[in-house]
């Protein structure tokens, strides 16, 4: 059971990383371990399926670089391997005067990130794209699209196996023993020896990182995003994707409307603290994990800073009327009766000890491991680019 590299985590980033390792060096012995009995079960399988353009991200940041490069790689991959996708475009809508300067900044940021054919929209032009939307001004982003990331992940896995990579499902990493030149990765079933560990464990990434890093300065705080679906007879209200202007002081994009690659239209998500790392329901509680979150000094600082916003998000979680009211800012015609309960996802948000919600991708290297400790949206869009970046780091160390 000796391997050159063991990738921990079978989401889209872990799969893309393993695939890029084999692409860089076909002779590498690569093993991917996934604790669930299926791939892409958590963040990858529960996101909104949006192909992000790179509009929002600070120019020069890892997010911006990897999103735009990853976007091109993803489109190319889907074309080559017959994975259905659609570049339908989206509009970002300012509904209040105070949002207009932020909208202008977004437009400039998109141009700085290399997005072509962005279009500023007047109040009247918004109606050409989304006849039922309410807004003062907007931006049309033609690059944005939709895809089923579970299908993308399954195709990654199929190709990985075909080129000699191994995937072991149902094996949770419970410990890592460090030796001089190798590490021993232990699951509840067996042990594996490897030259290098690559941690892409998503919601569990900090726990895995702490097995090789003594003083890790970040903790994953899980935020649940809950969705409603539009009833079938109301789907005509949304043609494609409608987003609000994001709050620059909050790391989430706000409730929006998304036409899904799998069919239907989703409305959401909110962003509420999950009481369990993989807590997809309000009733999902893990006392130990919740206590760890509440005891983290960084989370305490975040809570003191954003308590009003957090309370509003929690209120909308329990009040369909309040959730509907938030959606009506974009689509005034939406009524509470038009919405049915949809799914939910949990976002792994890294928070440092000083209360910083880590905005960029975070990749930490140490002697035995490369830890991907923060890979929120647009990680799915960026997965092949992140995989390239991490694989490059790994190959340098394996030469």
VOPAGU-2260 file (C-alpha; in pm, 1 decimal, decimal comma):
REM VOPAGU-2260
SITE   aa  ch    i         X         Y         Z
SITE  UNK   A    0       0,0       0,0       0,0
SITE  UNK   A    1     272,4     246,4    -100,7
SITE  UNK   A    2     180,4     553,8    -303,7
SITE  UNK   A    3     353,7     863,6    -430,7
SITE  UNK   A    4      57,1    1087,0    -347,6
SITE  UNK   A    5    -260,1    1039,8    -148,3
SITE  UNK   A    6    -538,8    1291,3    -212,6
SITE  UNK   A    7    -787,5    1316,9      72,3
SITE  UNK   A    8   -1135,1    1424,1     -38,3
SITE  UNK   A    9   -1346,3    1315,5    -334,0
SITE  UNK   A   10   -1510,5    1644,7    -419,2
SITE  UNK   A   11   -1448,4    1824,1    -746,3
SITE  UNK   A   12   -1122,5    1988,3    -626,5
SITE  UNK   A   13    -974,8    1661,4    -500,2
SITE  UNK   A   14   -1067,5    1481,9    -821,9
SITE  UNK   A   15    -928,9    1762,4   -1040,4
SITE  UNK   A   16    -604,8    1760,2    -840,4
SITE  UNK   A   17    -560,9    1383,3    -872,9
SITE  UNK   A   18    -636,3    1405,4   -1244,8
SITE  UNK   A   19    -377,8    1679,7   -1294,4
SITE  UNK   A   20    -116,7    1478,6   -1104,5
SITE  UNK   A   21    -159,7    1188,4   -1344,4
SITE  UNK   A   22    -162,5    1426,2   -1640,3
SITE  UNK   A   23     169,3    1578,5   -1525,9
SITE  UNK   A   24     328,5    1241,4   -1454,0
SITE  UNK   A   25     141,1     927,6   -1568,1
SITE  UNK   A   26     379,2     708,4   -1368,4
SITE  UNK   A   27     283,9     854,5   -1030,3
SITE  UNK   A   28     100,1     616,6    -799,4
SITE  UNK   A   29    -199,9     827,4    -696,1
SITE  UNK   A   30    -471,2     725,2    -450,5
SITE  UNK   A   31    -781,5     931,5    -372,2
SITE  UNK   A   32    -959,2     860,3     -42,1
SITE  UNK   A   33   -1322,4     962,4      15,1
SITE  UNK   A   34   -1502,4     899,0     343,0
SITE  UNK   A   35   -1847,3     879,6     183,7
SITE  UNK   A   36   -1970,4     593,0     -31,8
SITE  UNK   A   37   -2008,9     827,7    -327,7
SITE  UNK   A   38   -1809,1    1111,9    -477,3
SITE  UNK   A   39   -1900,7    1481,2    -468,8
SITE  UNK   A   40   -2158,0    1433,9    -192,5
SITE  UNK   A   41   -2108,3    1759,6      -2,2
SITE  UNK   A   42   -2016,0    2105,7    -136,7
SITE  UNK   A   43   -1979,3    1984,7    -496,4
SITE  UNK   A   44   -2309,0    1800,0    -505,9
SITE  UNK   A   45   -2514,1    2063,6    -326,6
SITE  UNK   A   46   -2415,4    2387,4    -495,4
SITE  UNK   A   47   -2620,1    2594,4    -738,9
SITE  UNK   A   48   -2444,9    2465,6   -1051,2
SITE  UNK   A   49   -2332,1    2808,3   -1169,5
SITE  UNK   A   50   -2029,5    2845,9   -1397,3
SITE  UNK   A   51   -1884,6    3166,0   -1252,0
SITE  UNK   A   52   -1726,2    3424,6   -1478,0
SITE  UNK   A   53   -1478,9    3586,6   -1236,0
SITE  UNK   A   54   -1671,9    3911,3   -1202,8
SITE  UNK   A   55   -1652,7    3952,8    -825,7
SITE  UNK   A   56   -1296,7    3868,9    -735,4
SITE  UNK   A   57   -1013,8    4106,0    -654,3
SITE  UNK   A   58    -782,6    4136,6    -956,8
SITE  UNK   A   59    -465,8    3935,5    -902,6
SITE  UNK   A   60    -614,5    3720,2    -626,0
SITE  UNK   A   61    -601,9    3340,1    -642,6
SITE  UNK   A   62    -978,4    3345,1    -685,4
SITE  UNK   A   63    -961,1    3575,9    -986,2
SITE  UNK   A   64    -670,1    3394,1   -1152,1
SITE  UNK   A   65    -804,8    3044,7   -1093,6
SITE  UNK   A   66   -1165,3    3130,2   -1174,0
SITE  UNK   A   67   -1092,4    3276,3   -1515,7
SITE  UNK   A   68    -835,5    3011,2   -1610,2
SITE  UNK   A   69   -1053,9    2740,4   -1456,6
SITE  UNK   A   70   -1356,7    2870,7   -1643,2
SITE  UNK   A   71   -1180,9    2821,9   -1977,0
SITE  UNK   A   72   -1053,5    2477,8   -1878,1
SITE  UNK   A   73   -1399,5    2371,4   -1759,6
SITE  UNK   A   74   -1573,5    2481,5   -2081,5
SITE  UNK   A   75   -1307,6    2303,6   -2286,8
SITE  UNK   A   76   -1344,1    1988,4   -2073,4
SITE  UNK   A   77   -1723,5    1982,8   -2103,6
SITE  UNK   A   78   -1702,4    2024,3   -2480,9
SITE  UNK   A   79   -1441,4    1750,3   -2515,9
SITE  UNK   A   80   -1617,5    1497,7   -2295,5
SITE  UNK   A   81   -1980,5    1568,9   -2374,4
SITE  UNK   A   82   -2084,2    1707,2   -2036,3
SITE  UNK   A   83   -2394,8    1924,4   -2092,1
SITE  UNK   A   84   -2359,9    2292,5   -2004,8
SITE  UNK   A   85   -2508,1    2623,6   -2114,1
SITE  UNK   A   86   -2362,6    2973,6   -2121,4
SITE  UNK   A   87   -2688,2    3158,1   -2059,4
SITE  UNK   A   88   -2547,3    3473,6   -1900,8
SITE  UNK   A   89   -2668,6    3649,4   -1588,0
SITE  UNK   A   90   -2770,7    3994,3   -1477,1
SITE  UNK   A   91   -2654,4    4166,7   -1159,1
SITE  UNK   A   92   -2921,4    4410,0   -1043,3
SITE  UNK   A   93   -2899,6    4723,7    -828,5
SITE  UNK   A   94   -3234,7    4782,9    -659,3
SITE  UNK   A   95   -3132,8    5084,5    -446,8
SITE  UNK   A   96   -2938,3    5404,3    -520,4
SITE  UNK   A   97   -2676,8    5315,4    -257,2
SITE  UNK   A   98   -2585,8    5006,9    -463,3
SITE  UNK   A   99   -2505,7    5197,0    -784,9
SITE  UNK   A  100   -2141,6    5281,5    -694,7
SITE  UNK   A  101   -2084,0    4916,0    -600,1
SITE  UNK   A  102   -2234,8    4809,4    -932,6
SITE  UNK   A  103   -1992,8    5041,9   -1113,5
SITE  UNK   A  104   -1702,0    4896,1    -917,7
SITE  UNK   A  105   -1813,8    4545,3   -1015,1
SITE  UNK   A  106   -1822,0    4644,0   -1380,8
SITE  UNK   A  107   -1468,0    4784,1   -1358,2
SITE  UNK   A  108   -1346,0    4479,9   -1167,7
SITE  UNK   A  109   -1491,2    4250,2   -1433,1
SITE  UNK   A  110   -1307,3    4443,9   -1703,3
SITE  UNK   A  111    -983,4    4431,6   -1502,2
SITE  UNK   A  112   -1027,1    4054,1   -1477,4
SITE  UNK   A  113   -1047,8    4030,5   -1854,9
SITE  UNK   A  114   -1421,1    3977,5   -1903,6
SITE  UNK   A  115   -1528,2    4093,2   -2246,2
SITE  UNK   A  116   -1866,6    4214,6   -2366,4
SITE  UNK   A  117   -1995,0    4308,7   -2021,4
SITE  UNK   A  118   -2290,8    4537,6   -2071,4
SITE  UNK   A  119   -2428,8    4805,7   -1843,0
SITE  UNK   A  120   -2808,6    4799,1   -1839,7
SITE  UNK   A  121   -3054,9    5078,4   -1778,8
SITE  UNK   A  122   -3380,5    5021,0   -1593,2
SITE  UNK   A  123   -3553,7    4965,3   -1927,2
SITE  UNK   A  124   -3281,6    4738,1   -2067,2
SITE  UNK   A  125   -3303,2    4510,9   -1762,5
SITE  UNK   A  126   -3652,4    4415,7   -1880,4
SITE  UNK   A  127   -3511,0    4293,7   -2212,5
SITE  UNK   A  128   -3318,2    4025,1   -2026,7
SITE  UNK   A  129   -3556,6    3955,0   -1738,8
SITE  UNK   A  130   -3902,6    4105,7   -1800,0
SITE  UNK   A  131   -4019,0    4059,5   -1440,1
SITE  UNK   A  132   -3713,8    4198,6   -1261,9
SITE  UNK   A  133   -3712,3    4515,9   -1053,8
SITE  UNK   A  134   -3401,1    4733,4   -1062,1
SITE  UNK   A  135   -3249,8    5073,9   -1123,7
SITE  UNK   A  136   -2950,8    4955,0   -1324,9
SITE  UNK   A  137   -2771,2    4630,5   -1394,2
SITE  UNK   A  138   -2486,2    4446,2   -1562,0
SITE  UNK   A  139   -2522,6    4165,6   -1812,6
SITE  UNK   A  140   -2246,0    3906,0   -1781,4
SITE  UNK   A  141   -2250,5    3682,1   -2091,3
SITE  UNK   A  142   -1983,6    3437,5   -1968,4
SITE  UNK   A  143   -2190,2    3299,1   -1678,1
SITE  UNK   A  144   -2342,2    2955,8   -1731,1
SITE  UNK   A  145   -2493,9    2649,1   -1569,1
SITE  UNK   A  146   -2374,9    2289,8   -1538,9
SITE  UNK   A  147   -2426,9    1985,2   -1318,0
SITE  UNK   A  148   -2101,9    1962,7   -1120,2
SITE  UNK   A  149   -2184,0    1609,5   -1005,5
SITE  UNK   A  150   -2170,2    1501,4   -1369,8
SITE  UNK   A  151   -1841,8    1688,2   -1414,8
SITE  UNK   A  152   -1700,2    1511,5   -1107,9
SITE  UNK   A  153   -1814,7    1171,1   -1227,5
SITE  UNK   A  154   -1638,0    1232,3   -1558,7
SITE  UNK   A  155   -1320,1    1338,5   -1372,9
SITE  UNK   A  156   -1338,2    1011,6   -1175,3
SITE  UNK   A  157   -1393,1     801,9   -1487,1
SITE  UNK   A  158   -1088,8     951,9   -1659,8
SITE  UNK   A  159    -877,8     924,8   -1343,2
SITE  UNK   A  160    -946,3     551,7   -1319,7
SITE  UNK   A  161    -874,8     507,8   -1690,8
SITE  UNK   A  162    -527,7     659,7   -1649,2
SITE  UNK   A  163    -439,6     440,8   -1352,5
SITE  UNK   A  164    -547,8     648,9   -1053,0
SITE  UNK   A  165    -715,7     468,2    -764,9
SITE  UNK   A  166   -1027,7     580,3    -580,2
SITE  UNK   A  167   -1128,6     423,9    -250,6
SITE  UNK   A  168   -1474,1     514,0    -122,3
SITE  UNK   A  169   -1604,1     469,8     230,9
SITE  UNK   A  170   -1262,8     530,6     389,6
SITE  UNK   A  171   -1243,8     814,4     639,8
SITE  UNK   A  172    -897,7     929,3     741,2
SITE  UNK   A  173    -874,4     894,8    1118,4
SITE  UNK   A  174    -504,1     959,8    1175,1
SITE  UNK   A  175    -177,0    1042,7    1002,4
SITE  UNK   A  176     161,4     931,9    1131,8
SITE  UNK   A  177     460,0    1130,9    1013,9
SITE  UNK   A  178     792,3     963,4     943,1
SITE  UNK   A  179    1119,8    1104,6     811,0
SITE  UNK   A  180    1052,4    1072,8     439,4
SITE  UNK   A  181     697,3     938,3     427,0
SITE  UNK   A  182     363,2     960,5     600,1
SITE  UNK   A  183     122,2     684,8     696,3
SITE  UNK   A  184    -242,3     765,8     634,9
SITE  UNK   A  185    -478,9     555,1     844,7
SITE  UNK   A  186    -845,4     498,1     771,0
SITE  UNK   A  187   -1091,6     284,6     964,3
SITE  UNK   A  188   -1015,8       3,5     716,5
SITE  UNK   A  189    -641,2       8,1     651,4
SITE  UNK   A  190    -319,8     210,0     634,5
SITE  UNK   A  191    -136,2     358,8     337,6
SITE  UNK   A  192     217,9     489,7     304,3
SITE  UNK   A  193     283,4     794,0      87,1
SITE  UNK   A  194     550,8    1046,7      -1,9
SITE  UNK   A  195     300,6    1334,3      -1,0
SITE  UNK   A  196     -52,1    1406,6     122,6
SITE  UNK   A  197    -281,4    1650,5     -54,8
SITE  UNK   A  198    -570,5    1755,8     164,2
SITE  UNK   A  199    -884,8    1854,1     -29,0
SITE  UNK   A  200   -1128,1    1755,0     244,2
SITE  UNK   A  201   -1354,1    2059,6     218,8
SITE  UNK   A  202   -1571,9    2082,6     527,9
SITE  UNK   A  203   -1321,6    1862,3     712,7
SITE  UNK   A  204   -1006,4    2020,3     567,1
SITE  UNK   A  205    -891,9    2189,6     888,6
SITE  UNK   A  206    -935,9    1867,3    1087,3
SITE  UNK   A  207    -723,4    1678,3     836,8
SITE  UNK   A  208    -467,8    1961,9     829,0
SITE  UNK   A  209    -430,2    1946,5    1206,8
SITE  UNK   A  210    -308,6    1588,4    1168,6
SITE  UNK   A  211      10,3    1726,1    1008,1
SITE  UNK   A  212      21,8    2091,1    1121,9
SITE  UNK   A  213      77,9    2171,9    1489,8
SITE  UNK   A  214     -56,5    2526,2    1512,4
SITE  UNK   A  215    -309,3    2576,8    1238,4
SITE  UNK   A  216    -437,5    2934,2    1242,3
SITE  UNK   A  217    -770,8    2870,1    1069,0
SITE  UNK   A  218   -1088,2    2679,5    1145,4
SITE  UNK   A  219   -1366,7    2582,9     907,4
SITE  UNK   A  220   -1694,2    2747,5    1004,5
SITE  UNK   A  221   -1988,7    2577,5     830,3
SITE  UNK   A  222   -2257,7    2803,7     683,9
SITE  UNK   A  223   -2573,2    2642,5     554,2
SITE  UNK   A  224   -2737,1    2787,8     244,9
SITE  UNK   A  225   -3105,3    2703,2     210,6
SITE  UNK   A  226   -3300,0    2720,7    -114,8
SITE  UNK   A  227   -3657,4    2738,0    -226,6
SITE  UNK   A  228   -3773,0    2626,2    -570,0
SITE  UNK   A  229   -4019,2    2808,6    -788,0
SITE  UNK   A  230   -4334,9    2614,8    -860,3
SITE  UNK   A  231   -4346,7    2488,6   -1216,9
SITE  UNK   A  232   -4613,3    2735,3   -1323,2
SITE  UNK   A  233   -4401,8    3026,7   -1195,8
SITE  UNK   A  234   -4071,8    2935,3   -1359,2
SITE  UNK   A  235   -4153,5    3173,3   -1644,9
SITE  UNK   A  236   -4071,9    3460,9   -1407,6
SITE  UNK   A  237   -3699,7    3379,5   -1441,1
SITE  UNK   A  238   -3529,7    3330,0   -1776,5
SITE  UNK   A  239   -3176,3    3261,2   -1657,6
SITE  UNK   A  240   -2980,8    3397,0   -1357,7
SITE  UNK   A  241   -3064,1    3706,9   -1151,9
SITE  UNK   A  242   -2822,9    3826,9    -882,3
SITE  UNK   A  243   -2832,3    4122,7    -643,2
SITE  UNK   A  244   -2543,2    4360,4    -590,5
SITE  UNK   A  245   -2339,8    4186,8    -317,0
SITE  UNK   A  246   -2281,7    4344,3      21,3
SITE  UNK   A  247   -1906,1    4425,6      18,3
SITE  UNK   A  248   -1890,5    4371,1     395,1
SITE  UNK   A  249   -2035,1    4019,7     386,4
SITE  UNK   A  250   -1867,4    3720,4     217,4
SITE  UNK   A  251   -2182,6    3580,2      57,2
SITE  UNK   A  252   -2362,4    3693,1    -258,7
SITE  UNK   A  253   -2716,3    3728,6    -121,7
SITE  UNK   A  254   -3033,5    3551,0    -233,2
SITE  UNK   A  255   -3064,4    3515,6    -608,8
SITE  UNK   A  256   -3246,9    3321,2    -879,1
SITE  UNK   A  257   -3077,7    3040,3   -1071,3
SITE  UNK   A  258   -3208,5    2831,6   -1356,9
SITE  UNK   A  259   -3066,5    2485,7   -1292,1
SITE  UNK   A  260   -2891,6    2255,8   -1537,3
SITE  UNK   A  261   -3098,9    1972,3   -1387,3
SITE  UNK   A  262   -3420,6    2165,4   -1450,4
SITE  UNK   A  263   -3624,1    2406,3   -1241,9
SITE  UNK   A  264   -3542,1    2742,5   -1086,0
SITE  UNK   A  265   -3386,8    2784,8    -741,7
SITE  UNK   A  266   -3423,2    3088,9    -518,6
SITE  UNK   A  267   -3163,9    3147,4    -248,3
SITE  UNK   A  268   -2946,8    3076,7     -67,7
SITE  UNK   A  269   -2939,0    3244,0     268,4
SITE  UNK   A  270   -2631,5    3194,8     489,3
SITE  UNK   A  271   -2685,6    3064,3     841,6
SITE  UNK   A  272   -2444,5    2905,9    1085,6
SITE  UNK   A  273   -2476,7    2528,2    1060,9
SITE  UNK   A  274   -2472,3    2346,2    1394,9
SITE  UNK   A  275   -2288,7    2055,5    1234,2
SITE  UNK   A  276   -2013,6    2040,5     971,0
SITE  UNK   A  277   -2244,6    1851,8     738,7
SITE  UNK   A  278   -2566,9    1994,9     876,1
SITE  UNK   A  279   -2805,0    2022,3     583,0
SITE  UNK   A  280   -3116,6    2047,2     800,0
SITE  UNK   A  281   -3205,4    2287,2    1080,4
SITE  UNK   A  282   -3235,9    1982,7    1307,7
SITE  UNK   A  283   -2881,5    1860,5    1232,4
SITE  UNK   A  284   -2675,6    1928,4    1545,6
SITE  UNK   A  285   -2339,1    1797,2    1655,3
SITE  UNK   A  286   -2270,2    1933,5    2003,5
SITE  UNK   A  287   -1894,6    1882,9    1984,4
SITE  UNK   A  288   -1859,6    2052,7    1645,0
SITE  UNK   A  289   -2089,2    2338,7    1747,7
SITE  UNK   A  290   -1890,0    2389,6    2068,1
SITE  UNK   A  291   -1566,2    2400,6    1865,7
SITE  UNK   A  292   -1715,1    2669,5    1641,7
SITE  UNK   A  293   -1846,6    2881,2    1928,6
SITE  UNK   A  294   -1517,6    2852,0    2120,2
SITE  UNK   A  295   -1302,4    2964,7    1824,9
SITE  UNK   A  296   -1178,2    3319,7    1898,7
SITE  UNK   A  297   -1210,8    3415,9    1533,2
SITE  UNK   A  298   -1575,4    3313,3    1517,3
SITE  UNK   A  299   -1651,5    3510,3    1832,0
SITE  UNK   A  300   -1512,1    3821,9    1663,4
SITE  UNK   A  301   -1708,1    3751,1    1344,5
SITE  UNK   A  302   -2027,4    3706,6    1546,1
SITE  UNK   A  303   -1976,7    4034,6    1729,2
SITE  UNK   A  304   -1919,6    4216,8    1398,3
SITE  UNK   A  305   -2195,0    4060,8    1188,1
SITE  UNK   A  306   -2457,6    3974,4    1449,6
SITE  UNK   A  307   -2724,4    4192,3    1288,0
SITE  UNK   A  308   -2671,0    4036,8     946,0
SITE  UNK   A  309   -2651,2    3690,6    1099,9
SITE  UNK   A  310   -2975,4    3742,9    1289,9
SITE  UNK   A  311   -3147,3    3851,9     968,4
SITE  UNK   A  312   -3024,1    3542,9     786,8
SITE  UNK   A  313   -3142,4    3319,6    1070,8
SITE  UNK   A  314   -3481,8    3490,4    1076,3
SITE  UNK   A  315   -3524,0    3426,0     703,7
SITE  UNK   A  316   -3430,1    3064,4     764,3
SITE  UNK   A  317   -3734,2    3019,2     988,9
SITE  UNK   A  318   -3968,9    3265,0     815,7
SITE  UNK   A  319   -4079,0    3189,2     460,8
SITE  UNK   A  320   -4248,4    3529,6     452,9
SITE  UNK   A  321   -3918,3    3705,0     533,4
SITE  UNK   A  322   -3733,8    3494,0     273,2
SITE  UNK   A  323   -3999,7    3588,2      16,0
SITE  UNK   A  324   -3965,9    3956,6     103,2
SITE  UNK   A  325   -3590,2    3938,4      33,1
SITE  UNK   A  326   -3660,5    3780,0    -305,6
SITE  UNK   A  327   -3923,4    4043,4    -388,6
SITE  UNK   A  328   -3650,2    4308,9    -403,5
SITE  UNK   A  329   -3550,0    4146,2    -732,8
SITE  UNK   A  330   -3883,2    3998,7    -843,2
SITE  UNK   A  331   -4179,0    4188,0    -691,5
SITE  UNK   A  332   -4430,4    3940,1    -839,7
SITE  UNK   A  333   -4298,1    3648,8    -633,3
SITE  UNK   A  334   -4544,0    3537,7    -365,2
SITE  UNK   A  335   -4490,8    3307,8     -69,4
SITE  UNK   A  336   -4724,9    3054,6    -232,2
SITE  UNK   A  337   -4498,0    3040,8    -541,4
SITE  UNK   A  338   -4215,0    2881,8    -342,6
SITE  UNK   A  339   -4164,2    2521,5    -235,4
SITE  UNK   A  340   -3884,7    2402,8      -7,8
SITE  UNK   A  341   -3572,4    2312,3    -202,3
SITE  UNK   A  342   -3238,9    2167,6    -101,8
SITE  UNK   A  343   -2953,0    2303,7     103,9
SITE  UNK   A  344   -2576,5    2313,7      87,4
SITE  UNK   A  345   -2309,3    2381,2     347,4
SITE  UNK   A  346   -2020,5    2612,7     265,4
SITE  UNK   A  347   -1683,7    2554,6     428,9
SITE  UNK   A  348   -1568,8    2903,8     526,3
SITE  UNK   A  349   -1221,4    2933,7     674,7
SITE  UNK   A  350   -1197,0    3177,8     964,4
SITE  UNK   A  351    -865,1    3281,5    1114,5
SITE  UNK   A  352    -798,4    3329,7    1483,2
SITE  UNK   A  353    -828,3    3708,3    1455,5
SITE  UNK   A  354   -1178,8    3702,0    1310,7
SITE  UNK   A  355   -1094,4    3724,5     943,5
SITE  UNK   A  356   -1324,5    3533,5     711,1
SITE  UNK   A  357   -1067,1    3415,5     457,1
SITE  UNK   A  358   -1185,2    3552,8     123,0
SITE  UNK   A  359    -928,7    3398,2    -109,7
SITE  UNK   A  360    -834,7    3037,3    -176,2
SITE  UNK   A  361    -591,8    2922,5      92,9
SITE  UNK   A  362    -326,0    2660,1      17,4
SITE  UNK   A  363     -85,3    2578,2     301,3
SITE  UNK   A  364     230,8    2374,3     245,4
SITE  UNK   A  365     434,3    2187,9     503,2
SITE  UNK   A  366     682,3    1901,4     501,8
SITE  UNK   A  367     447,0    1609,1     443,6
SITE  UNK   A  368     135,5    1773,5     305,4
SITE  UNK   A  369     -27,3    2035,3      87,2
SITE  UNK   A  370    -346,9    2151,6     255,1
SITE  UNK   A  371    -623,9    2322,2      57,3
SITE  UNK   A  372    -779,6    2492,4     358,5
SITE  UNK   A  373   -1020,0    2735,5     191,7
SITE  UNK   A  374   -1185,1    2663,2    -140,2
SITE  UNK   A  375   -1532,4    2818,3    -138,8
SITE  UNK   A  376   -1715,1    2943,0    -446,9
SITE  UNK   A  377   -1595,6    2964,4    -723,8
SITE  UNK   A  378   -1398,0    2646,3    -645,1
SITE  UNK   A  379   -1617,6    2425,6    -865,1
SITE  UNK   A  380   -1570,1    2654,8   -1165,4
SITE  UNK   A  381   -1200,3    2685,0   -1079,0
SITE  UNK   A  382   -1142,9    2317,1    -999,4
SITE  UNK   A  383    -921,3    2228,3   -1295,1
SITE  UNK   A  384    -710,7    2541,9   -1241,1
SITE  UNK   A  385    -680,2    2474,4    -866,0
SITE  UNK   A  386    -590,1    2116,0    -952,6
SITE  UNK   A  387    -318,1    2241,9   -1187,4
SITE  UNK   A  388    -179,7    2475,9    -920,6
SITE  UNK   A  389    -171,2    2210,6    -647,7
SITE  UNK   A  390     -35,5    1942,3    -879,7
SITE  UNK   A  391     247,6    2176,2    -983,0
SITE  UNK   A  392     339,0    2228,5    -617,9
SITE  UNK   A  393     335,1    1853,1    -564,0
SITE  UNK   A  394     540,4    1763,5    -871,2
SITE  UNK   A  395     818,9    2001,4    -763,8
SITE  UNK   A  396     848,3    1811,6    -437,9
SITE  UNK   A  397     836,7    1466,9    -594,3
SITE  UNK   A  398    1114,5    1522,7    -849,8
